[in-house]
């Protein structure tokens, strides 16, 4: 079996697994919310707090920090231009 055929087969198997998971979750959604195992409401303040807790920097923010760091090192004589 070629790599392309192997990849195609794996992709098909993953698709089938996802379809089974979707069916399982669709059947349990009503059950889980009705027994209050998972909340079925969203508190905006709670959600905003949760989002801020483990914030991930954007690529732009990381690049800006790197630029600032390199410029500061260059001013101290650590990096030659």
KASULDA-V858295 format. One line per field, one symbol per residue. ss: DSSP state (h for helix, s for strand, l for the rest). phi: phi as a letter, one per 30 degrees, with the letter a starting at -180 (. if undefined). psi: psi as a letter, one per 40 degrees, with the letter a starting at -180 (. if undefined). A space follows every 50 residues. Layout:
ss->???
phi->???
psi->???
This chain:
ss->llhhhhhhhhhhhhhhhhhhhhhhhhhhhhhhhhlllllllllhhhhhhh hhhlllllhhhhhhhhhhhhhhhhhllllll
phi->.ddddddddddddddddddddedddddcedddddcidbdcbbcedddddd ddebdcddedddddddddddddddddjdbdc
psi->hidddddddddddddddddddddddddeddddddefdiifihhddddddd dddfhhiidddddddddddddddddeedhi.
